[in-house]
């Protein structure tokens, strides 16, 4: 018995003979729906009575392959019919999944398992089983949806709802290759919140998380071009990838980010810079060479951020 429940039957001509009571009883007691089509006439010579309980159509209404095709979902029909015809003509056993129309107007998923019967080298008949795989398909769709959600979550920072470091690495590799190929500038801004440890110590981690979320929101609103990319770099650090952006434009955006955060006037009692939350930024621009690597560029911008901190914070250093 296969996983779909069909037993392997070697004498395919016998199973559809109407006077074979034993075979009929066996076939009609299974959930699988047996059928037989004469290849020359393309007419059903048999279809199991189970078809009526599944789809609502009486066995007598299944006259020829036209009825089978007409009761198939329009989006499935052409590809499934073309596939089954080509496989049958070639004498190849095959399977096909499609949505079948019920008499009430809804659709259920069907799997047709088809055996091609040959006589003297020529196709004589098609014998097969229909299986209701609706539940299986629904479960597959649920799994695919869950996998998609998990994939999206794996690239998203759970706290700030922006991209995470993993996504940054992927996008950076893509934009680096594009900039190198097209000989165009690529800019990068790395920033962090000044004295964030002291912020957490004073206000607690719940407020610290709120602060990170607000900073992420403001930065998202600052980078508005379609390919501008914002991610949480780690801890209180954020990063902006700016494709096709020269040094001057990157510097302007960095200053815009600094001012937007400052205008939020988020209290920071333990900051040694101001009484509100501020950020420090490192800004770099490069046209990648053939033998250069993005990690070297990222490190250079990170050093510029460190320099901004050494120079008093709440400022940007440009490379």
N, C-alpha and C positions, 0 to 999 in steps of 0.2 A: 504493500500500500504506500503510495506516495504521500507527501505532506499535504496534498490537497484531497486525499481520500480516495483516489482512483486506483483500482487494482489493474495490474497489467494483464490484458486479455490477448491471447495469441490468435484465436479464431474469430476475427472481427466480422466475418460474414454471418456467423451464427448468432451473434448477440442481438441482431436487429430482426431476426426472423420472427414474425408475429405468432407462429405456432410453437415457438420455443418458450413454453410457459415458465420453465425454471429460470432461464436467463432473464425473462421479463420481470419476474417476481424479484429477483436479486437486484436488477438495475433500478426498478421503480421503488425499492425500499431504501435507497440511498438518498442523501441530500444532493449528490451530484446529479445533473440532468443530462442523460445520454441523448445523442441524436445521430442521425445518419443522413448524408446528402448524396444523391446520385450525381456524379460529376458531369455526365453527358447532358442531363436535363437541368441541373442546378436546382433540383426539387428535393424537399425533405421527404425521405421515405420513412422516417421515424423521428419522433421527439418525445421524451419522457413526460408523463402527466405532471411531474413536479414543477414544470414550467409555469403552470397556471397558478400554483400557490405562491410562487416567487414573483412573477411579473403580472399576473392577472389575465394574460392572454391564453386562450384555450389552445390545446395542441393542434386542433384542426385549423387554426388561423395561421399556423406556420407552414405555408405552402412552399415557398422558394426562398432563395438567398436574398431576394428583394425585401421580403418581410424582415429578415434578420438585419439587413442594412438600414432599413427605414426605422427600426426600433432602437437605433443606436444614437447616442448624443451627437449632434451636428459637428461638434469640435473634434470628436474621435473618429467619425465615420470614414472620411477619405483615407486617412493614414492606415487605419486598421483594415479596411477592405483591401486596399492596395497591397498591404503586407501579406494578408492571408491568401489572396489570389496568387501572388508571385511565389510564395512558399509552396502552395498546393500544386501549381503548375510545374514546379521544380521537383515535386515529389518529396518535399522535406516536411517532416513532422514539426509542429510549431505550437506556440502559445501566444495568446493575445489578451490584453486587459483593456476593457472599455466600459463606458457607462451605458446601461440598457434602460430603455424607457418602460415604465410600468403602465398598466392600463389606466391608473389613477393620475398619471401625468408626472410622477416623480422619477428619479433615476437611482438605480443601484449598480454597484460595481460588479462586473462579471469577468471571470477568467475562463477563456475557451482553451481547452487542451485538445489539439487536433492531431489525428493520425491519418496519414494518406495511404489509402489502399490501392495497390497497383495490381494489374492483371496483364500478363504478357508484355510487361514493360510500360504499360500505359496507365494513367490515373483512372481508376474506376469509381472510387467513392471517397468521401471524407467521413470519418467516424470520430466523434469527440464527446467531451463532457463539458458542461457549463458548471462553474462553481460560483456561488455567491461569496465575493471577497470584500463586501462593503465594510464590514467591521475591521478587517485587516487594513484596508485603505485608509479608513478614518484614523486608525491608530498610527499608521505611517505618517499621515499628515500632521497629527499631533506631535509626533516625535521630531519631524522636520521643523515644525514651528518652535518647539522647545530648543532644538539645536541652534536655530537661527537666533533665538533670544540669548542663549548662552554665549554664542559667538559675539553678539553685540555687547553683552555684558563683559566679556573678556577683554574688550578694547575700550571699555568705559570706566572712568574712575567712579567708584561707588559713592564717594562723599560729595564730590562737586558736580557730578553728572556731565563732565566734559571728558575728552579722550584721556587715556592713561599713557604711561611710559611705553608700553608695548605698541600702542597705536602710533605714538610719536616715532618710534624706531622705524616702523613700516613706511610711514608717510615721508620721513626724512630720506630714506633710501630711494624712494620714488622721485622726489623732487630733486635730490642730488643728481641722480642719473639724467633727469630732464635738463637741468641747468648745465651739466657738463656736455650733453649732446648738442644743445642749442646755443651754447656759449652765452648764457644769460645770467645776470646776478641772482644770487640767492642770499636772503638775509635771515638772521636768526636773533631773537631776543630771549634772553634768559633772565628771569627776575625772581626775587623773593621778597617776602614781607619782613620789614625791619624789626628786629628784636621780637620775633614771634614766640620764642621760648618764654620770654618774660610775659608776653601776652597770655599764654596758656597758664603760667604760674599764677598770674594775678586774677584772671577771669574764669579759669577752669577750662577743661577740654571741650565741654559742650559749646561754650561761647567761642572757643577757638575754631571748632568745626564750622560754626555759623560764619565766622570771619572768612574762612577759606572759601565757603560757598559764595559769599558776597563779592569777594575779590574775583573769583572765577566768572561770576555773572557780569561784572563790569568789564573785565578783559574780553569776554565774548562779544560785548557790544562795541568794543573799540576796533576789533579786527573784522571788517565787514565785507571784504572782497571774497568771492566764491572760493578761492584756493588758499586764503589765509587760514592757518591751522593753529589752534590753541590746545595745549595739553597740560595736565598736571605732571610736572617733572619728578616730583617726589617731595614729601613733607610740605613745606611752605613755598616750594619753588614751582614756577610755571614757565612754560616755553611757548614762543610764537614762531612758527615757520612762515616766512614771507617770500613766496616765489616771485621771480621777476621783479624784484624790488631793489633799487639801488641804495647806497649808504645814506644819502640825504633823506629819502622817503622813510627808511627804517628808523632813523634818528627822530624824525617827526612823530612817527607812531609811538615810539618809546616814550617821548615826552608827553604825548596825549594820554598814554596809559598812566603815567606817573600822576598827571594832573587829575585825571578822572578818579583815581583811587583817593587822592588827597581830598577832593571835593565831597567824598562820601562822609567825611568827618566822623569816622568810626573811632570812638574813644580808645586810647591806649595810654593808660596812666603810667606805665612803667617803661615807656619808650624813652630813649636818650636823645631822640631826634626831635620829636614834637609830642603834643598831647593827643595826637590822632594817629591812626594807622598810615604808614608810608611804605613805599617800596623802593628797592634798588634794582638797577638794571644793567646788564651787559648787552651790547649791540654789536653784531658783526655782519660783514657782507663779503661774499666771495663769488668768483666765477670759477667753479671747480676745474682743475686740470685733470688730464688723463690719469695720472698716477696718484691723485690725492684721495683721501678718505674722509667721510663725514665726521668720524670720531675726532680727528685732529681739529677740525673746524669747531665742533661742539666744545672741545676742551679750551680752545682759544677764547670763545665767547664766555665760557664759565670763568675763566681767569679775569675777563673784563668785569664780570659781576663782582668778583672778589675785590677788584680794584675800586669799584664804586663803593663798596662797604668800607674799605680803608680810607676813602676820601670823604667820609662823613655820612654816607647813606642818603636816602631820599634824592638820588641823582642817577644819571645814566653815564656809563663810560662806553665810548665808541672805539671800534678797532679800525 
